[in-house]
Amino acid sequence: MTTETTSAPNFIRNQIREEIEAGRAGKIVTRFPPEPNGFLHIGHAKSICLNFGLAEHFGGDCHLRFDDTNPAKEEQAYIDAIKADVHWLGFEWAGPVRFASDYFDQLYAWAQHLVREGKAYVDDLSPDEIREYRGTLTEAGKPSPYRERSASENLDLLERMRVGEFAEGEKVLRAKIDMASSNINLRDPILYRIRHASHHQTGDKWKIYPSYDFTHGQSDALEGVTHSVCTLEFEDHRPLYEWFLDNLPVPVTPRQIEFARLNLNYTLTSKRKLKLLVDEQIVDGWDDPRLPTISGMRRRGYTPASIRKFCDMIGVTRADGGLVDIAMLYHAIRSDLEDNAPRAMAVLKPLKVVLTNVAEDREEVYEVPGHPAREDMTVRRVPLTRELYIDADDFMEEPPKKFFRLAPGKEVRLRNSYVIRCDEVVKDADGGISELRCSVDFDTLGKNPEGRKVKGVIHWVSAVHGVPIEVRLYDNLFQVEQPDKDKDADFLEHLNPESLVTVQAIGEPSLAEATPESRFQFERVGYFCADRHACRDGKRVFNRTVGLKDGWAKVKKQESQKTAQDNKG
C-alpha cells in the first residue's frame, strides 16, 4: 500500500480503507470507462487520477475499458487519443485494453435470461410513445400494451432484432421492473436498440446494441471490478445498476460509488459542445490549446504532474462544490514550471536599441544558467551585440513616477549584462518610435554603478543572433464564468475574441534548439511551450501556457494572513 501524500478530501479512499480494515474487501479493482466519441477533457482527468490513484494506493488494479455501445458516434481515432492521454498522464492500466463490445455475446445471453425469467420484453412502442408512457417526476408511468408478451414470443422477436429483420426504432428490448417507481430509471428501461451500424470492433455482426445501463454493471462484474466509481449524475441509476446485478447470474457484485464532477469556470466540458467547436472550426481541432481537452492542455504546455496536482488540490467529495476557480489550475502548472522550466529571453514587441559606444564588430557572450536554482540544466550562451531588441513596453517617453524601466535620460540594467542609459529617441515620419540610441556603462557588469541606484532590469535579445519566433498568446476561450449557464442562450455568444493573439517575436539563440513540447519561462513574460505540430522543419512556434502572475497563490496568502489575524484576535 502506498503512502498518502495529500490532505485533500477523498471520501472514497476513506471508505475503501474502512472496508479493507473490516475484512469486507480484498484486492481492489477499479476501472476507467470512457466513451470513444470524443477526446478526454479535464473532467476525465479527475476521474482518471481518482480511479488509477485508488488502485495504486491500495495495491490493486485499474482497467481501461471503452464503453463502445454506440458505433454511430465512435471512431478509432478517439480510442487512440484516449489511450495516449492516459499514458501521458503517467498511468498504466492492468491487463489488455478492454471493450464493452468484448462482452456483447454474454450480454445478449443475459438479455435472453431476463426474457426467460419474465423480466424483459420486446416493445413495439415508438420512442415518443415510450417517453409518453414513462410518465413524469410527479406522475407514474403506464405499462406498454406489449408488456405481457410471452417469453417465447419475446425470445423470437429479440433474435429477429439481432439479425436485422426490423428497422431502427421499430422495436426495443426493455426490462420489466416497475412503471410506478418514483425513480424513472426503473420504469422499464431500454436494454437494446436496433442500430444498423458497423462497429469498429465487431464489424457487422450485431444489428442491436445494448444501452449503457445494461452494459456497465455487467461489464464491471465480468472484469471483477470491486468499486465502480462514477460522477453524481449516475446516482439515480444506481438502483438500476444493482437491479441488474441482483437479477443476473453475475460472477461478482461490484459496488457503485458516486462523487462530484469537476465544474471549472470559463470552461466547457460537454463533449457535444466541444465537438461542435471542433466541427465548426471555431478551434483548431480537439487539441486546440484553448480547449480543456487533455490533448489541448498538453499542446498548451501543461505537464502530467501539474494536472495530477490540480486534481489532488480539488479533492474528491460527494458535495457539489460549485465552480472551481481556473486560477487553481494555473497555479498548479505555474508551480511545476517555476521549478522545472529552463529560462530564456524573448521579446514579444521588439523595439530596436543601438548601443552607441559599442563597436560594430564587438560581441560578448555570457554563459547564463538554464535555471537559477538548477545546476543540472544546460548553460545558455547569450550574445551581446551593438544592436539589440527590447520590449516596447519597457520604454516610455514620459514615464510615471514609479516606472523603473527605460526612459529618456534614465538608466536600466540589461538582464545578465550592463547598465545602459537612453540618450536619444529616434522617430519615423509618422512620429512613431523606430529605435533608441543608448550608451553602456562598462563598469557595471556583475556590479552596481558607482554613486547611483538602478532599480529596473529588462530582458533583451541580440538583433544579430536573435531567432525569429511566432508566439501564440492563449487566453480563456470564453468571457464569462459559466458560458452554458443560460440553457436558452447560445453558448457561442460568450466566445472571447482575444482567446488567441499571435505575434511575431524575437528569441534568444537557445530557442533555435527547442524541440516540440519543450517548455520555457520567457523571463519577465510567462511560461511557453514549443508547439508540437508547428515547431518542426525550422519553424519555431511557442504557445503561452500561463503568465507569471499567480492570482491563486495571492488569494491563498491573503486568506492565510486573515486566518492568522482572526486567531490572534
N, C-alpha and C positions, 0 to 999 in steps of 0.2 A: 504494500500500500504506500502511495506517495504521500509526502508531507504537504499539508495545506500551506499556501503561500499568500493568502489574502484574507482580509476580514470582511470582504464584501458579502452581503447576504446571499445564501444559496440554500433555500429550504429543502430542495430535493436531495442534495447531498446529505443534509442532516437526517432526513427521513430514511434514506438508504442505510446510513450508518446505524441508525436505531434498529432497522430490520436485521442487519448482519449481527449486531450485538445480541439481539433477541433470538437468533437462530432461525429467523424466518426467510433468510436469503442466503444463497451460496455465491457462486460466481456471477458477477453482474454482467449482463449483456444489454447494450443499448443499440440504437440504430439511428441513422440519419437518412430519411426517405424523401429526397427531392423529386418533384415532377420535372421531367425533362422537356419543359415547354418554355424555357427562357433561361437567362443567366441568373446565377445566385447573387443576392444583394446583402447588405449589411445585417438585415434581419436574419437571414440564413446563417450568417457568420456567428451570430449569437447562439443559434441552435447547434451549429457545428461544434463550437467551443464547449457548449454545455454537454452534449452527448458524448463527444470524444473525451472531454475532460472528466466526466463521471467514470467512464470505463478506465481511463488511465489512473485516476485517483484510487479506485478500488481494485486495481489489478485485473480488470475484466476485458471484454471485447466490445468494439463498436463496429457495426456493419454499415456499409454503404449500399442502400437498396433504392433503385429507381422505381417510383410509383408510375409505371408506364401503362396506364389503363385507358388513355385517350389518344390513340395514334394519330388522329387528325391534327393535333396541335404539337406533336412531339417530333424532335429531329435528332439525328446522331450528333450534329454539331453541339447541341445543348448538353448531351451526355458527355462528350469530350471536354467541354468547357467546365462542367461541374467537377469532373474528376481532377482536372488540372487545378481548380480553385481549392479543393480540399487538400491536395498535396502541397500546394503553395503555402497554405496556412500552417503547414507543418504537421499534418495528421496522416496516419496510415490506418486504413480500415482492415479489419480482421477477415482473412479468407478472400475469396474472389469478390468482384463486384456482383451484386445481386440485382435481380429484376423481379418486380411483381409478376411479370409475364412468365417467369420460371415456374410459377405455381398455378398457371391457368388450368392445367389438367386437373389438379387436385381441387381447385376452387369450383370447377364445373361439377366434379363428383360430389362435392359438399352441397352444391346447389340442388343436385338430384336428391341427395339425402334429405334436405329440408322439404322438398316436394313430397317424397315418400312418407315423411312424418306428418304431412298435412300442415306444414309451417311455411309453405311458399306456394305461389300460384302464378300462372301466366295471365296477364291483364291486357284486355284489348282497348281500354280507355286511351284517348289521345292525351298528350302532355297537358293540354289546357284542362281537360276533364279531370285528370289526376289531381291537378292543383285545386280545382274546384271541390272535388270530393274530399280533399285532405282537411278542409276546414281552416280555421284561423286560430290565433292565440287564445281567443275567448270563446270560440265555438268548436265543438267536437266535429270530427270528420264523419263521413258516412261510408259504409262498405261498398266496394265496387260490385256491380252485378255479376262479375266473373269470379268473385272471391271464393265461391263454393264449388268450383270445378273439381272433378275427381282427380286423384293422384295420377291415375293412368293417362287421363286426357292432358294434364299439365306436363307430364313427362314427354308425351308425344309432341306437344306444341314446343316445348323447350328444345328438343332435339331438332325440330324443323327450323326453329330460330337459329340454332347453332350452324346449320349447314347453309343458311342463306335463303330459305324459302320465302321469307317475308321481307317487306320493305322497311326501311328505317322509320321508327316511330309507330309502326303498326302494332307492335306488341312489346311488352316488357315483362320481366320476371320480378315479382315483389315478395317480400317476406310477409307472412300473415302474423301480425303481432296485436296491435290494439288501436283501432281507429278513433277511440275516445280518449287516448292518452293525453295527459297535459303536456307531454313532450312530443312535439310534432315529428321529431325524428323517428319515433316509434310507431307512427301511423303508416304501417305497411310500406316501409321504404323500398326503393327500387334496388334490385340486386344486379340485374343485367339489362343492357340496352342493345338494340340491333345497330351495328355500325358496319357498313360495307367499306371498310378502310383497311389498307395493307398496313401491317405493323412492322416497325423497324427491327424487331427481334423474332417475331413468329411468322412473318410474311402474311400469306393469305389463308392461314389455317383457320382463323376464327372470324365469324361474322357477328358475334356478340362479344361484348366486353363488360367486365364486372365494374360495379361502382367502387368508389374509394372506400366507402364504409364497409362494403362486403370484403374488400381486398385487404384492408390494412391490418386488422386484428389477426386474421388468419395467417397472413404472411409473417407477422410477429411470432405467432405460435409455432409455425413451421421452422423458424430460424432459432427458436429457443430464446427469444428476447425476453428479458425479465422485466424491464421497465420501458414502456412506450411513452416517451416524453414529447409533449406537443404543446402548442400555444392555446390560450384560453378559449379561442373560438370553437375548439373541439370539446369543450367541457360538456355541452348539451348532447354531444354524440357519444359520450362515454357509456350511458346505459345501453345504447345500441351495440357498441363495441363489446360490452360484456354479455349482451343477449346472444350474439353470435357464438362467442366462446362457450357459453353455457349450453347451447343447443347443437353444437357440433362436436364430433369426436376428435378434438384437437389434442396434440401431444402434451402441451404445457399451457398455462394460463398467465399471460403477461399482465402487468398492471399499468394502466394509463395514468399519467400524472400531467397536469397542465401548469403552465407558467405564463406570465405576462409577456406579450410580444414587445418588440422594440418599436417605439414611435419616436422618430428623430425629426426635429424641426427643420424647416426649409428643405424637406426631402420627401420624396415619394417612394414607397416600397411595394406598390401594387404592380405585379408582373404585367397585368393587362395594360396599365398606363405607361409603364416603362417600354413595353413593346410598341405602343403607339408612338412614343417619342422616337424610337428607332425606325419604325416603318415609315413614318412621315419625314424622316431625315432631319428632324429638329436637332438631333445629336448625331455624332459620328460613330454610330454602331453601339453595340452592347458594352463595349469597353471605353466609351467616351469618358474622359476623366471627370466630367461633371455629374455622372450618374453614380448612385450608391451601390452599383454592382461591384462585386469583389474584383472582377477584371478591370473595371473602370478605376477603382481605388488603387489597384496595383499600378496601372499605367500612370496615374497621377503622382505616384511616389510613395504611397503608403507601404509600410512593411508588415509582414505577417505578425511580428512581435507587437507592433502598435495596435493592430486590430484585436489581437488577443487581449492586450492590456485594456483596451476600451471595453470589451465585453466583460472583463473581470471587474472594471470600475463600476459598471451599471448594475452588476449583481443579478440574482435570479430570485424573483418574488412572484407571488400569486396576485398581488395587488397591482392594478393598472396605475403606474406612476405618472401618467400623462406623457407630455413630450420631454424627451431627453434633449438637453442643450447640445447643439452640434459643436459648441466650444469644447465640450469634453472630448470629442473625437479629435479635434485639432490639438488639444493638449496632449493626447496620447501619442500622436505622430511627432509633434514638436519635441516632446521629451526624448523620444527614441533618436531622432535625427540630431538633436543637440549633442548627444553623446557619441554618435556613430557616423555622422556625415562629414566627409572631408570638406575643407573650406576652399573657396575660390572667389575671385573678384570678377564681377560682370557689371557693365554699365548699360542700363536699360534706356536711358535718354542721353545719348552721347553729346557732350559739349567739348569742343577741341580746346586744348591748353598747349601753348608753346612756352617752354622754359627758356627764356631768352639768354640766360647766362650758362646754358649747357651747349657745348659744341655739337654740331650736327652729327658728327661721327662718334660721339661719346655714348657709351652704353654700359650700364651697371646691371648686374644680375644678382638678385637677392635669393638666398635659399631660405624658404619660408616653411614652417611646419604645416603638414597637411591638416592637422588638428591641434589646437593649442594645448590639449590635455592628453594627446595620444602619440606616444613616441613610435608606435608600431605603424603609423601611416606614412606614406611616401612623402618626402620633402618636395615642395614645389619650387621651380625656378621661375622667378618673376623678374622680367627685364624692365629697367627704367630707361627711357629714351627722351630726346629733346621734345618730341610731340607726344602728348597723352590725350586720353579722353577721361573726363569726369562726368558725373551725372548732373544734368542741367538743374535738378532740384537742389544741388549742393552749392548753387550760386544765386545771389540776389544783388541787384544793383543798389537797392535801397532797403537794406535788411532791418527788421525789427530789433529791439534791444538785445534779446537773448538768442539771436541767430548766430550760432557758433560755427558756421561753415564759411565758405569763401565769399568775399565781397570786395569791392574796390578799396585798395589800401589795407586790407585785412589779411591776416595770416591763417593758415590751416596746415595740419600735417597730412601728408600722403601716407596712407597705411603702409607700415613696414619701411618707410623711406624718410625723406627730408621734410622740413617745413618750407612751404612756399608762400609768397606774397603776390596778390593780384595787383599788377601795376597799370594795366591798360585793358579796356573792353573794346573789342573790335566789332563793328556792326555792319550789316549788309545794307543794300539800297532801300530795303523796306523798314529798316530800323530794328531788325531782329539781331540778336547777339550771335555772331558767327564764330568767334573764338576769344579766348582770354590769353593775355600775354603776362606771364608771371616770372618771378625770379626765385632762385633756390638759395636757401641758407645752407651752405655745405658743411657748416659746423653743427648740424642738428641730427645727424644720422645716429639713432640709438640714444640720443640725449636731448634734454630741453635746451631751448635757446637761452643765451645769457641775458638776464635782466628783464625778461618778459614772459608772460604765460600764454601759451597757445592751447585753447581748450578743444578745438574741433579736430576730428580725424575723419578723413573721407577716403573712399575707395577710388581706384583708378585703373586704367589699362593702357599699356603702350599702344600708340597709334600704328607703329610699325609691326609689332608682333601680335597684336590683338587678333582674336579669332571671331569672324562674323558668326553670330548665332541668332536663331529665331527663338523668342521667348513667348510662351503662351500663358497668359495670366488668367487662371481659372478662379471663378468665384461661385457662390451658391447658384444653382440653376433657377431657383425661384426667389421671388422678392418677399414673400410672406411666409410666416411660420408654418401654416397649415394650408398648403396650396389646394388640397381637395376637401377642406372642411365644409364648404358650401356645396352640398350634393347637387343643387340646381344650377350651379355655375360651371363654366368650362375651366378646368384647372390650367389650361394653356394660357389663360388671360394673365396668369401670375408669373410668366416666364421673365427672367431677369435679362434684359438686353445687354448687360455688361458681364454676363457669365463667362464670356471668353473675349479677351482683348489680346491681340497678337502684336508684338513689337519686334523690330529688328535691332539687335543689340550687339555689343562687343564684349567678348570674354577674354580672360587671361589665357595664355598659350596652353596651360594644362588641360583646358576643356576640349582641346582638339582630340585628346585621347579618350574622351568619355565614351563608355560602352552603353548599349541600351539598358535602361533601368538603373544605371548608376545614379546615385543621389549626392547632392551637394548642398552646402549652405553657401549661397551667394552672400558674401559679407555685407551686412547692413541692409539687405534686401529681403531675404527669405530663404525657404528651402525649395529646391528644384530637383527634377528627375529627368534624365535623358529619355526622350520618348522612345518606346521600344519598337515602334513602327517606323517613325520618320528619321531616327538617329542612326542612319545607315548610309553607306555609299558616299561618305564625305559630308552629308548634310547633318547639321547639328541643331536639334530642336530640343528645348527644355521646357517641361511643364511645371508651373508653380504648384507645389504641394500645399504649402501653407506659409503665411507670413511669420515674421519673427515675434510679433507681439502676442503674448499669451493671455487672452482675456479670462480664460477659465482659472488659471493659476492666480490671477489678480483677485478674482471673486472669492476663491477659497482662502486666500490670505486675509482678505477683509473679514470673512466670516470667522476665521480663526482668531483674529485680533478682537473682534466683537465678543466672541465667547470668552476670551481671556479677561476682557474688561468686565463682563457680566459676572464672571466668577469672583473677581476681586470685589465687586460691589456686594 
